[in-house]
Structures are given as structure tokens and as C-alpha cells.
């Protein structure tokens, strides 16, 4: 039951890209790559776990992207292309010093469905409004890396399953299952927090 | 379509990753099933909540400046 991929005709560009003048090169890079700076920074922050590494990672990503800008086909998915560069750099140069410990055994994650827990008390999810941004980010940061990247790319940055699969270099089915489990785990963390703060009654799961 | 099948496709549906045929089936089910409708609304709210809260932050202006300097003024 594969979703229909977006219709991208496999037609080659009408003419081979002529060498860009420095001004054109700069303008096209600003328009198509720098436009995604915020997204790259947010993803870098979720991957590295600290602002200083995130800034360095994004800067290095932009530098590499600019050097190989000729290899990017104008009008295609620049965001995905940049995120792929960023993620490779992260894995090769930053991951070992990232502050995220990989301690969670993902197979022991209990299925948790927030809706089932709160449907009696708060089926409209009004308690979401009481949770501050920092706590949401903290909950995302606590996810195991494989789930954290899937949730960040899909739920925060809006990439399709296919695009996430490309960036992470995994099959679409893997993206789906990581998203499913990542979202459930995130819901469990937010639920525990909301209960501990008294936003909802519930019973804190452990 | 039964509730169980409907909920199995919940995220794919909300992520707009189902085929048009399945989408129509799910929509038809939700329309006359209040519990599923409420569940789907709740998960829609959850996904929107995550997106909005995690996107509040963007790149620092100093980073943008650093990148512009490095790329274009070397």
C-alpha cells in the first residue's frame, strides 16, 4: 500500500546548466539554500544537543553545500539535499561528542497512547497549551536518536516519508515505524510531565 | 471499515501518505464514528502542537552573518 509519490517527471533539465557567474551563484544559493537556514539549525540543535556545535555544524554544512552547489539541480529538493549533507557531517564529526546518551533499549518501549490516557479527562488536549516550549524540546531531545531525527524531520520540518527516508537512508517502512514509536514515546514523556505539573490528574507511567 | 483498521492508518492519514482510495474510506468512517473522529482530532492537535512548539526557534542572526561572511567574502 505504497502512497503515490508526487509526480516528478524524470525529464532532464532542458539545457545543461551553464557556468554561473559569481553573482548568479551567490543569488541562487541565497534563494534556495540559505532560505532553509532556520530548519537546518533546528535539526542541528536536535542532533547535537547544544547551540555551539549546532552553529558549527550548520556553518560547515553551508560551506560544503556552497562548494558543491553545481551538483544541486535548481528547483529540486534543496532542503532534503542540505539536510543529507548536515546529517552525514553530524555522524562523521559530531556524533561521538553529542551529549545524547544512547541508553534506551527501543524494544522495551511500552506502547503508550496519550489519547487513551486523557480521553476521559481532557479529550480536547487543553493541557497542551500549558506546556512551555522548552519542555517540548526537552522531551524531543530525550528521544533515542533514531526516533528523534525521524520526528524532527517529519513532524517539525514537514518532510514527507519519502524525503525523510532519503535523508536517513532507510526504507520508507522504517520511517513509518520510527515515527509511530517516536510519537508514542514523546506522548508518554509529555504525559508524565503534564501529570507531574498537575496539568492533568492521570497516573505517571514509569 | 472498522475502527481498528481506521486507527491503524491514523498517522499515515494525518501525514497525507495514504492512497486517495484509502483516504476516502477513512474519511467516510470518521464522519459517522464520533470516537474515531475525536481520536483523529486529538492526534491532529498533538502533531500541530509538536510542530509549532519546536519551530518557535530559528537560527541566530550571528550565525547567518558568519555564514554570509565565510561564503561570500573570502
Contacts between the chains, C-beta under 8 A, distances in Angstrom:
chain1	res1	chain2	res2	distance
A	1	B	18	7.7
A	1	B	19	6.7
A	1	B	22	7.0
A	3	B	12	7.3
A	3	B	17	4.4
A	3	B	18	6.1
A	3	B	19	6.3
A	4	B	19	6.1
A	4	B	20	7.5
A	26	B	71	7.8
A	26	B	72	5.8
A	29	B	71	7.4
A	34	B	64	7.6
A	34	B	67	7.3
A	34	B	68	7.9
A	37	B	58	7.6
A	37	B	59	4.7
A	37	B	63	7.5
A	37	B	64	6.1
A	37	B	67	7.4
A	38	B	58	3.7
A	38	B	59	5.1
A	40	B	59	7.3
A	41	B	57	7.9
A	41	B	58	6.6
A	41	B	59	3.7
A	41	B	60	7.7
A	41	B	63	6.7
A	42	B	54	7.0
A	42	B	55	6.9
A	42	B	57	6.4
A	42	B	58	7.3
A	42	B	59	8.0
A	45	B	57	7.5
A	51	B	60	7.8
A	55	B	60	7.1
A	55	B	63	5.0
A	55	B	66	7.7
A	58	B	59	6.8
A	58	B	63	6.4
A	58	B	67	7.5
A	59	B	63	6.9
A	59	B	66	6.1
A	59	B	67	5.6
A	59	B	70	6.7
A	62	B	67	4.9
A	62	B	70	7.9
A	62	B	71	6.7
A	63	B	67	7.9
A	63	B	70	6.3
A	63	B	71	6.8
A	66	B	71	5.1
A	114	B	42	7.7
A	114	B	46	6.8
A	115	B	39	5.3
A	115	B	42	4.7
A	115	B	43	6.7
A	119	B	38	7.2
A	119	B	39	7.8
A	119	B	42	7.5
A	123	B	38	5.6
A	123	B	42	6.4
A	124	B	41	8.0
A	124	B	42	7.6
A	124	B	45	7.6
A	125	B	42	5.6
A	125	B	45	4.7
A	125	B	46	6.7
A	125	B	49	7.4
A	128	B	45	6.7
A	128	B	46	7.3
A	128	B	49	4.7
A	131	B	53	7.8
A	133	B	53	4.8
A	133	B	54	7.8
A	133	B	56	5.1
A	133	B	57	7.8
A	136	B	49	7.5
A	136	B	50	6.7
A	136	B	53	4.1
A	136	B	54	6.2
A	137	B	53	7.4
A	137	B	54	6.2
A	137	B	57	7.9
A	140	B	50	7.6
A	140	B	54	6.3
A	151	B	50	7.3
A	152	B	54	7.3
A	154	B	15	7.1
A	155	B	47	5.9
A	155	B	50	4.9
A	155	B	51	5.8
A	155	B	54	7.6
A	156	B	50	6.7
A	156	B	51	5.8
A	156	B	54	4.3
A	156	B	55	6.0
A	158	B	51	7.4
A	160	B	15	7.8
A	160	B	17	7.0
A	161	B	15	6.9
A	161	B	17	5.3
A	176	B	11	7.6
A	176	B	12	7.1
A	179	B	11	6.5
A	179	B	15	7.8
A	180	B	11	6.1
A	183	B	11	7.1
A	183	B	46	7.6
A	183	B	47	7.9
A	186	B	50	7.0
A	187	B	46	6.8
